[in-house]
Amino acid sequence: MGKINCTTVAFRGTPEQEKELREKLQETKKMQGGLMPSLQAAQEIYGYLPVEVQKIVAEELHLSLEEVFGVSTFYAQFSLNPKGETAISVCLGTACYVKGSGDIMARIERELGLTEGTTSADGKYSLSATRCIGCCGLAPVLTVNGEVYGRLVPDDVPKILAKYKNEGGSL
């Protein structure tokens, strides 16, 4: 089950996004098992599935919000929280974990004051765990906005974060 972010990030959906979503839902609601493609379309439009978007999906598909929320939180492909401008993912797959990625995650949590699965209130940073990203030979691995960092130790974390801080973010 997905984590629910206790840090509130204001929903910033636009009327154009809502219009696009409602149009997509007219197509997907005709499909048997249309909830999954509907949620996929919604996440593609908004980048995540806040409760405001889940309510639209529930309304258009004539489902309960509870059913939509249940599917949204069950599948790892869906996110209830927006990604930060600087999106950090730590691989917790077997190869990375046995080589210390749990310690890497703990260090990032301390440095940023975030927990896994959350986004900072200002929307600048998000932290997530991922499973194998296919770089087992570089274990342990993390990515920042898709850039891969490997063969890490916890003391590498401040230097990596400083790079992104210097690019406009503030830690």
Backbone as CSV, one residue per row, in Angstrom:
resi,resn,N_x,N_y,N_z,CA_x,CA_y,CA_z,C_x,C_y,C_z
1,MET,0.846,-1.161,0.000,0.000,0.000,0.000,0.896,1.230,0.000
2,GLY,0.521,2.279,-0.752,1.316,3.498,-0.846,1.256,4.319,0.420
3,LYS,2.306,5.102,0.632,2.329,6.002,1.780,1.531,7.244,1.467
4,ILE,0.916,7.790,2.474,0.186,9.036,2.323,1.049,10.133,2.903
5,ASN,1.281,11.165,2.121,2.128,12.269,2.530,1.382,13.141,3.520
6,CYS,1.952,13.329,4.703,1.330,14.193,5.698,1.672,15.658,5.450
7,THR,2.658,15.914,4.609,2.995,17.277,4.258,2.018,17.731,3.195
8,THR,1.351,18.827,3.424,0.354,19.296,2.486,0.999,20.118,1.384
9,VAL,0.760,19.721,0.149,1.185,20.481,-1.011,-0.106,20.865,-1.717
10,ALA,-0.311,22.164,-1.908,-1.555,22.648,-2.493,-1.753,22.092,-3.900
11,PHE,-2.968,21.658,-4.189,-3.332,21.163,-5.510,-3.377,22.355,-6.465
12,ARG,-2.732,22.198,-7.613,-2.647,23.296,-8.569,-3.151,22.879,-9.942
13,GLY,-4.235,22.145,-9.979,-4.792,21.733,-11.257,-5.406,22.917,-11.990
14,THR,-5.383,22.854,-13.319,-5.934,23.935,-14.139,-7.252,23.494,-14.770
15,PRO,-8.079,24.439,-15.182,-9.309,24.082,-15.901,-9.021,23.283,-17.176
16,GLU,-7.901,23.579,-17.826,-7.536,22.848,-19.046,-7.226,21.389,-18.734
17,GLN,-6.542,21.148,-17.617,-6.253,19.769,-17.221,-7.543,19.022,-16.910
18,GLU,-8.445,19.679,-16.185,-9.706,19.025,-15.848,-10.501,18.693,-17.102
19,LYS,-10.529,19.608,-18.049,-11.248,19.376,-19.313,-10.641,18.176,-20.045
20,GLU,-9.314,18.144,-20.115,-8.626,17.036,-20.776,-8.938,15.715,-20.081
21,LEU,-8.917,15.719,-18.746,-9.214,14.494,-17.999,-10.637,14.034,-18.264
22,ARG,-11.594,14.940,-18.164,-12.998,14.544,-18.381,-13.209,13.985,-19.793
23,GLU,-12.513,14.529,-20.781,-12.608,14.000,-22.142,-12.035,12.589,-22.220
24,LYS,-10.880,12.369,-21.593,-10.273,11.027,-21.577,-11.186,10.030,-20.875
25,LEU,-11.811,10.480,-19.794,-12.669,9.577,-19.025,-13.907,9.164,-19.812
26,GLN,-14.343,9.998,-20.754,-15.470,9.607,-21.597,-15.119,8.374,-22.428
27,GLU,-13.838,8.250,-22.791,-13.370,7.079,-23.549,-13.178,5.867,-22.627
28,THR,-12.488,6.082,-21.515,-12.119,4.948,-20.665,-13.294,4.368,-19.898
29,LYS,-14.314,5.171,-19.609,-15.419,4.631,-18.817,-16.252,3.625,-19.598
30,LYS,-16.102,3.590,-20.905,-16.825,2.619,-21.734,-16.135,1.255,-21.731
31,MET,-14.892,1.234,-21.266,-14.102,0.002,-21.270,-14.426,-0.843,-20.043
32,GLN,-14.432,-2.161,-20.231,-14.540,-3.038,-19.075,-13.221,-2.923,-18.323
33,GLY,-13.270,-2.739,-17.012,-12.050,-2.539,-16.239,-11.420,-1.191,-16.520
34,GLY,-12.238,-0.184,-16.771,-11.754,1.133,-17.176,-11.114,1.966,-16.089
35,LEU,-11.169,1.515,-14.835,-10.590,2.323,-13.767,-9.077,2.463,-13.912
36,MET,-8.386,1.375,-14.200,-6.923,1.444,-14.332,-6.508,2.406,-15.448
37,PRO,-7.025,2.264,-16.666,-6.621,3.216,-17.704,-7.052,4.652,-17.378
38,SER,-8.129,4.797,-16.632,-8.576,6.132,-16.235,-7.574,6.770,-15.277
39,LEU,-7.118,5.990,-14.314,-6.131,6.506,-13.360,-4.793,6.764,-14.044
40,GLN,-4.435,5.901,-14.985,-3.197,6.120,-15.734,-3.280,7.425,-16.525
41,ALA,-4.416,7.661,-17.156,-4.603,8.907,-17.917,-4.559,10.112,-16.991
42,ALA,-5.205,9.992,-15.842,-5.226,11.104,-14.880,-3.816,11.421,-14.395
43,GLN,-3.043,10.379,-14.082,-1.678,10.618,-13.610,-0.814,11.198,-14.721
44,GLU,-1.062,10.792,-15.948,-0.317,11.355,-17.074,-0.599,12.853,-17.214
45,ILE,-1.826,13.251,-16.982,-2.213,14.662,-17.112,-1.685,15.494,-15.947
46,TYR,-1.851,14.999,-14.726,-1.512,15.787,-13.531,-0.144,15.461,-12.943
47,GLY,0.390,14.294,-13.259,1.666,13.884,-12.692,1.520,13.093,-11.402
48,TYR,0.341,13.102,-10.824,0.039,12.361,-9.599,-1.474,12.330,-9.433
49,LEU,-1.954,11.667,-8.372,-3.396,11.487,-8.186,-3.877,12.064,-6.857
50,PRO,-3.969,13.385,-6.752,-4.503,13.969,-5.521,-5.985,13.638,-5.387
51,VAL,-6.531,13.827,-4.207,-7.931,13.484,-3.954,-8.865,14.259,-4.891
52,GLU,-8.506,15.466,-5.250,-9.347,16.255,-6.164,-9.509,15.556,-7.511
53,VAL,-8.447,14.927,-7.987,-8.474,14.208,-9.260,-9.212,12.879,-9.086
54,GLN,-8.985,12.211,-7.970,-9.689,10.953,-7.716,-11.198,11.173,-7.658
55,LYS,-11.624,12.306,-7.130,-13.060,12.613,-7.074,-13.643,12.750,-8.474
56,ILE,-12.907,13.383,-9.381,-13.373,13.517,-10.763,-13.497,12.136,-11.401
57,VAL,-12.491,11.294,-11.202,-12.522,9.938,-11.761,-13.720,9.176,-11.201
58,ALA,-13.927,9.248,-9.901,-15.055,8.549,-9.272,-16.384,9.045,-9.843
59,GLU,-16.502,10.346,-9.959,-17.747,10.946,-10.473,-18.026,10.498,-11.904
60,GLU,-17.025,10.596,-12.759,-17.214,10.269,-14.178,-17.446,8.777,-14.415
61,LEU,-16.817,7.926,-13.599,-16.953,6.482,-13.775,-18.084,5.896,-12.923
62,HIS,-18.785,6.766,-12.187,-19.880,6.333,-11.318,-19.409,5.271,-10.321
63,LEU,-18.256,5.563,-9.694,-17.693,4.690,-8.670,-17.598,5.470,-7.368
64,SER,-17.413,4.751,-6.278,-17.212,5.433,-5.005,-15.775,5.953,-4.947
65,LEU,-15.581,7.023,-4.212,-14.238,7.547,-4.003,-13.379,6.496,-3.311
66,GLU,-13.960,5.711,-2.438,-13.224,4.663,-1.725,-12.641,3.632,-2.697
67,GLU,-13.436,3.264,-3.709,-12.946,2.288,-4.689,-11.784,2.876,-5.494
68,VAL,-11.924,4.120,-5.908,-10.862,4.779,-6.668,-9.609,4.916,-5.799
69,PHE,-9.797,5.331,-4.553,-8.666,5.486,-3.628,-7.986,4.139,-3.388
70,GLY,-8.770,3.090,-3.234,-8.216,1.758,-2.997,-7.290,1.314,-4.118
71,VAL,-7.699,1.539,-5.352,-6.863,1.168,-6.498,-5.656,2.105,-6.591
72,SER,-5.871,3.385,-6.332,-4.785,4.377,-6.402,-3.669,4.072,-5.412
73,THR,-4.031,3.529,-4.253,-3.030,3.243,-3.227,-2.472,1.825,-3.312
74,PHE,-3.178,0.934,-3.996,-2.724,-0.454,-4.088,-1.559,-0.613,-5.056
75,TYR,-1.635,0.044,-6.199,-0.632,-0.137,-7.251,0.500,0.875,-7.127
76,ALA,1.727,0.354,-7.145,2.908,1.196,-6.973,3.091,2.204,-8.104
77,GLN,2.483,1.965,-9.254,2.649,2.894,-10.370,1.965,4.234,-10.130
78,PHE,1.057,4.273,-9.166,0.326,5.512,-8.894,0.923,6.245,-7.707
79,SER,0.928,7.557,-7.797,1.445,8.394,-6.722,0.363,9.361,-6.270
80,LEU,0.170,9.448,-4.960,-0.787,10.407,-4.409,-0.135,11.759,-4.164
81,ASN,1.171,11.796,-4.302,1.918,13.010,-4.009,2.663,13.483,-5.251
82,PRO,2.761,14.793,-5.419,3.510,15.290,-6.571,4.993,15.022,-6.384
83,LYS,5.678,14.850,-7.481,7.129,14.724,-7.425,7.702,16.121,-7.207
84,GLY,8.779,16.191,-6.464,9.447,17.464,-6.260,10.204,17.883,-7.508
85,GLU,10.584,19.152,-7.557,11.419,19.624,-8.666,12.697,18.805,-8.730
86,THR,13.188,18.404,-7.574,14.338,17.507,-7.477,13.805,16.191,-6.916
87,ALA,13.627,15.221,-7.819,13.047,13.922,-7.441,14.167,12.914,-7.196
88,ILE,14.266,12.464,-5.954,15.321,11.538,-5.538,14.714,10.166,-5.309
89,SER,15.299,9.154,-5.938,14.854,7.771,-5.760,16.045,6.920,-5.351
90,VAL,15.868,6.155,-4.306,16.915,5.256,-3.824,16.482,3.829,-4.127
91,CYS,17.369,3.083,-4.779,17.060,1.690,-5.084,17.181,0.861,-3.810
92,LEU,16.108,0.149,-3.495,16.110,-0.765,-2.366,15.972,-2.210,-2.834
93,GLY,16.307,-2.440,-4.111,16.332,-3.794,-4.645,17.401,-4.607,-3.924
94,THR,17.388,-5.904,-4.117,18.257,-6.799,-3.356,19.730,-6.421,-3.428
95,ALA,20.288,-6.252,-4.620,21.723,-5.960,-4.747,22.083,-4.659,-4.043
96,CYS,21.255,-3.627,-4.225,21.532,-2.336,-3.590,21.349,-2.417,-2.078
97,TYR,20.310,-3.119,-1.660,20.021,-3.176,-0.227,21.135,-3.879,0.546
98,VAL,21.612,-5.000,0.006,22.661,-5.723,0.726,23.976,-4.949,0.743
99,LYS,24.098,-3.980,-0.157,25.316,-3.157,-0.180,25.112,-1.805,0.509
100,GLY,23.989,-1.642,1.223,23.843,-0.473,2.079,22.912,0.632,1.634
101,SER,22.012,0.360,0.703,21.129,1.439,0.254,20.165,1.909,1.347
102,GLY,19.886,1.050,2.329,19.058,1.485,3.456,19.729,2.610,4.230
103,ASP,21.050,2.522,4.363,21.811,3.584,5.038,21.840,4.854,4.195
104,ILE,21.873,4.699,2.874,21.828,5.854,1.966,20.483,6.560,2.140
105,MET,19.405,5.784,2.152,18.063,6.349,2.336,17.984,7.093,3.667
106,ALA,18.470,6.484,4.728,18.421,7.114,6.058,19.185,8.435,6.068
107,ARG,20.319,8.476,5.395,21.117,9.709,5.359,20.369,10.812,4.602
108,ILE,19.749,10.463,3.484,18.978,11.450,2.720,17.807,11.954,3.554
109,GLU,17.129,11.049,4.244,16.007,11.457,5.104,16.471,12.472,6.147
110,ARG,17.623,12.226,6.755,18.166,13.168,7.756,18.547,14.500,7.121
111,GLU,19.205,14.445,5.989,19.690,15.660,5.329,18.533,16.554,4.864
112,LEU,17.473,15.939,4.346,16.355,16.709,3.791,15.193,16.894,4.759
113,GLY,15.180,16.124,5.835,14.051,16.199,6.754,12.781,15.622,6.143
114,LEU,12.943,14.671,5.230,11.809,14.007,4.586,11.805,12.535,4.988
115,THR,10.681,11.891,4.787,10.634,10.440,4.901,10.329,9.889,3.517
116,GLU,10.651,8.624,3.326,10.416,7.986,2.039,8.944,8.127,1.655
117,GLY,8.705,8.494,0.417,7.348,8.624,-0.096,6.750,10.000,0.077
118,THR,7.549,10.973,0.517,7.000,12.312,0.742,7.689,13.355,-0.138
119,THR,7.062,14.522,-0.161,7.550,15.684,-0.905,7.623,16.844,0.066
120,SER,8.653,17.661,-0.060,8.768,18.824,0.821,7.590,19.765,0.587
121,ALA,7.207,20.506,1.610,6.039,21.389,1.535,6.185,22.431,0.431
122,ASP,7.422,22.832,0.132,7.632,23.827,-0.921,7.681,23.200,-2.319
123,GLY,7.575,21.872,-2.397,7.558,21.183,-3.681,8.921,21.029,-4.338
124,LYS,9.980,21.381,-3.633,11.317,21.323,-4.242,11.913,19.913,-4.261
125,TYR,11.636,19.105,-3.237,12.279,17.798,-3.125,11.256,16.710,-2.838
126,SER,11.472,15.561,-3.481,10.683,14.380,-3.142,11.649,13.213,-2.996
127,LEU,11.262,12.284,-2.145,12.103,11.123,-1.862,11.267,9.868,-1.992
128,SER,11.747,8.938,-2.811,11.011,7.691,-2.971,11.978,6.512,-3.008
129,ALA,11.438,5.365,-2.672,12.181,4.114,-2.795,11.765,3.489,-4.110
130,THR,12.685,2.802,-4.730,12.367,2.093,-5.952,12.980,0.700,-5.861
131,ARG,12.543,-0.164,-6.705,13.165,-1.475,-6.790,14.132,-1.432,-7.956
132,CYS,14.760,-2.494,-8.261,15.854,-2.557,-9.220,15.677,-1.621,-10.419
133,ILE,16.711,-0.816,-10.667,16.698,0.066,-11.837,17.672,-0.425,-12.905
134,GLY,18.220,-1.631,-12.700,19.067,-2.244,-13.704,20.529,-1.837,-13.648
135,CYS,20.956,-1.302,-12.531,22.364,-0.896,-12.375,23.010,-1.658,-11.226
136,CYS,22.702,-2.933,-11.117,23.156,-3.740,-9.983,24.670,-3.732,-9.820
137,GLY,25.404,-3.635,-10.925,26.854,-3.604,-10.856,27.396,-2.341,-10.197
138,LEU,26.537,-1.319,-10.054,26.928,-0.059,-9.421,26.371,0.070,-8.007
139,ALA,25.796,-0.991,-7.478,25.101,-0.939,-6.191,26.008,-0.419,-5.073
140,PRO,25.404,0.331,-4.149,24.038,0.859,-4.120,23.889,2.095,-5.010
141,VAL,22.667,2.271,-5.506,22.382,3.288,-6.517,21.232,4.179,-6.066
142,LEU,21.325,5.455,-6.471,20.185,6.358,-6.356,20.122,7.176,-7.632
143,THR,18.955,7.742,-7.901,18.809,8.652,-9.037,18.275,9.983,-8.529
144,VAL,18.709,11.037,-9.186,18.177,12.378,-8.933,17.746,12.912,-10.291
145,ASN,16.443,13.122,-10.443,15.872,13.554,-11.722,16.382,12.690,-12.878
146,GLY,16.485,11.385,-12.623,16.887,10.444,-13.648,18.392,10.246,-13.788
147,GLU,19.213,11.087,-13.162,20.665,10.939,-13.218,21.089,9.891,-12.189
148,VAL,21.858,8.890,-12.624,22.238,7.759,-11.777,23.545,8.040,-11.036
149,TYR,23.532,7.731,-9.743,24.731,7.792,-8.898,24.921,6.409,-8.299
150,GLY,26.126,5.853,-8.432,26.354,4.497,-7.956,27.601,4.353,-7.112
151,ARG,27.729,3.144,-6.554,28.822,2.775,-5.652,28.913,3.780,-4.506
152,LEU,27.781,3.999,-3.885,27.656,5.047,-2.869,27.911,4.554,-1.457
153,VAL,28.297,5.502,-0.626,28.329,5.327,0.825,27.563,6.520,1.388
154,PRO,27.057,6.415,2.610,26.260,7.520,3.165,26.958,8.885,3.119
155,ASP,28.272,8.906,3.265,28.980,10.187,3.240,28.995,10.843,1.860
156,ASP,28.568,10.131,0.806,28.453,10.731,-0.531,27.209,11.608,-0.649
157,VAL,26.231,11.384,0.196,24.932,12.049,0.080,25.028,13.575,0.142
158,PRO,25.707,14.176,1.118,25.741,15.644,1.162,26.301,16.281,-0.115
159,LYS,27.328,15.661,-0.692,27.928,16.196,-1.918,26.941,16.125,-3.088
160,ILE,26.220,15.023,-3.195,25.230,14.877,-4.273,24.122,15.911,-4.100
161,LEU,23.605,16.037,-2.881,22.532,16.997,-2.632,23.001,18.430,-2.871
162,ALA,24.250,18.728,-2.529,24.783,20.087,-2.724,24.754,20.477,-4.192
163,LYS,24.971,19.528,-5.077,24.930,19.811,-6.521,23.564,20.369,-6.899
164,TYR,22.511,19.785,-6.376,21.159,20.223,-6.731,20.755,21.479,-5.983
165,LYS,21.276,21.633,-4.790,21.051,22.868,-4.035,21.641,24.043,-4.798
166,ASN,22.834,23.849,-5.345,23.515,24.903,-6.087,22.868,25.200,-7.435
167,GLU,22.019,24.271,-7.905,21.319,24.487,-9.177,19.994,25.211,-8.982
168,GLY,19.781,25.778,-7.798,18.574,26.567,-7.609,17.679,26.114,-6.485
169,GLY,17.860,24.884,-6.014,17.045,24.431,-4.900,17.627,24.942,-3.605
170,SER,16.886,24.869,-2.549,17.435,25.235,-1.247,17.118,24.133,-0.271
171,LEU,18.134,23.638,0.371,17.927,22.545,1.330,17.700,23.130,2.656
